[in-house]
Amino acid sequence: MKRTWVKVIAIVVALALCGAGAAFAQTAKKPEKEFDVGKALLDSYDLIEKQQYKKADAIIDKILAKDPGNPLALNNKASIMVSQKKFDKADTYLNQALGKAKGYMVQVNRVCSVGNICLAFKPVASGTGNQDLEPLIKMNIEMVKGYMTAGPVPGKGLR
């Protein structure tokens, strides 16, 4: 009989400790906020449109860390490189994006021209797209390559 009580008390104490530990773990640990790639793409586009390229670039780097090879993020990062006149880097990002762009459906509701040559695309906040991103990226590649091979602007020097 004595043994039974000892077992019962040991089980009750163990359950109480487990319950207290679980309650402490829930209050001590804050859940991490989930990074929303779609919202980040929209936010980065808005910053590109406002010509706040450093902030937009930081957001796009976070997107690419979460979703490496995201063709829309790579395309918009290329537009930032164009703003900095880093055409070789823009070309590199666009060619990386091209590999994953086929079949990547977007619905572009606004475009932003950076340096009159490279377009950044703003996707619709929700829903599915109806436009393949591949031809849009090909167009950007052609514009960047054309700009890289063009001569200096008369009276102004390098582009």
N, C-alpha and C positions, 0 to 999 in steps of 0.2 A: 504494500500500500504506500509506503514511504517513497519507494522508487517511482511509482506512478505520479505522485505529486511533484517530485523533482523533475521528471520528464515534462509534465504539463507546464511547470514554471519555466523551465528552460525553453520550451517552444514559444510560450507567450513572450518571454524576454527577447528571443530571436526575432519574432514577428514585429515586435515594437521597434526594435533597432532597425530592421529592414524598412519599415514604414517611415521612420524618422529620416533615414538616409535617403529614401526616394523623395520625400518632401523637400529635404534640403537641396538635393540635386536639381529639382525643378525650379526652386527659387534662386539658386545661385547661378544658374546658367541661362543667359539671355539667348533666345533664338536669333541666329544670324538672318539678316534681311536678305532675301533672295534677289540676286542681280537680274534685272529684267532687260534682256538684250534688245527687245523691240522698243522699249521706252528709251533706252540709251541711244539707239539709232536715231530716233526722233529728236532727242535732245541735242545730239551732236550735229545733226543737220541744221537745227535752229541756230546753233552757234556759228556754223560755217556761213550761214546766210547773213549773220550779223558781223561777219569777218572777225570773229573771236577764235582764231585758228588754234591757239595754244590750248584753250579749254576744250575745244572740240577734239583735238588730237589726243588729249589725255583720256577722254571718254572712249574714243575709238580704240586706244590701246587696251583699255579694260574690256571692251567688247571682244577684241581679238584674243585676249588672255582667256576669256570664258568660252569663246567660240572661234577657235583658230581657223583661218581660211574663210571666214564669212565674206562672201563676195561683195555685198553691199558696203560693209565696213571698209574693205580694202579699196573699193572704188572711191569712197568718200575720203579715205586717207590720201589717196592719190591726188585728189583735188586740193588738199591742204599742201601737199608737196609742190603742186603747181603754184600756189600762192607764194611759196618761198623760193620759187624759181629753181627747184630741184627736180628738173624734168626727168633725169635718169632714174631717180627714186620713184617718181610718179609712174613711169613706164614699168618699172619692176612690180609695183603694187598692182597695177592694172593687169599685167600678165599673170600674176598670182590669182587675181580674182577671176580671170577668164577661165581658168581651169575648173572652177566650181560654179560658174555662172549659168551654164546650160541647164535649163530646167528649173533654175531658181526663179520662182515666180514672184513678182512684185507688182504692186499697183502704185505707180508713181503719180502722185497728185501735184507735185511741184518740183521744179528743177532749179538749181542755183548754178550760175556760171561763175567759175573762178578764173580770173585772168582771161576771160573771153574764150577759153579753150576747153577746160575740163569741167564737166558737169557733175555736181553732187546731186544725188537723188534722195528725196524724202518719201519714205513709204507711208502708206495709209496706216493709221494707228491700229486698226483691227480688220479682220477678215483675210481672205486670200487674194492673191494678186491675179492679174489677167495678162501680164506682160512679162516675157522672158527677159532676164537681165543681160544675157549674153550679147545681143546686138547693141545694147546701150554701152556696154563696156568696150566692144569693138570700135564703136564710134569715138569713144574717149581715147583709145589707143591711137587711132588714126590722127586725131587732133594733136596729141602730145608729140607723136613722131614727126608730124608736119611742122610743128613749132620748133622742135629740136634741130631739124634740118634747114630751117629758114635762116636767111642771113640777118644781119643786124638791121635795126630800124634806122632809116636815114635820119641823121641829125641827133639820134638818141643813143646809139650804140647797141650793145647786146640786149636781147629781149628779156 
